[in-house]
Amino acid sequence: MNKLIILVATVAIIFACGNDTSKSTTSTTSSAKKAIASVDGKAVYQKNCIACHGVNGDMGVSGAANLAESKLTLAERITVLKNGREGTAMVSYSSLLDEDEMKAVAEYTLKLGQ
Ligand code: HEC
């Protein structure tokens, strides 16, 4: 009888540990995914760009170009972000955003015209 109780207890402990392990593995995996997930271009846009370009890209504050109608390619948009446009309110973002953020936000601006 004692043996049975010990066996049941052991199985219960193993089961509990197994459960814990799978739980922590799942959460580790999802936080790891978050860490390597690509940058949220929309969030970057909302933080840095809407003041002039507006939520839909067409607000035109301070002479801002209409991003919804812009014909620039992705690469050209990234170049604008890196260098800015001299003599305009469009300044260089290379000190504020890293490469991934500039690419993500440029990709997001392409969607504004769709
Ligand atoms: C302070 C106002 C301001 C902010 C903030 C701003 N821009 Fe601009 N942006 C401008 C102006 C002004 C122009 C037009 C420059 C010109 O006349 O060549 C422009 C032009 C552009 C262009 C070129 C479009 C084209 O067709 O010529 C892109 C792309 C662009 N901005 C993207 C962004 C992104 C992305 C952000 C946020 C990271 C941003 N801008 C933040 C003012 C701003």
Residues whose N, C-alpha, C, O or C-beta is under 5 A from the ligand:
A	BS01	HEC	N48 C49 A51 C52 V61 S62 G63 A64 A65 S70 K71 L72 R77 V80 R85 T88 A89 M90 V105
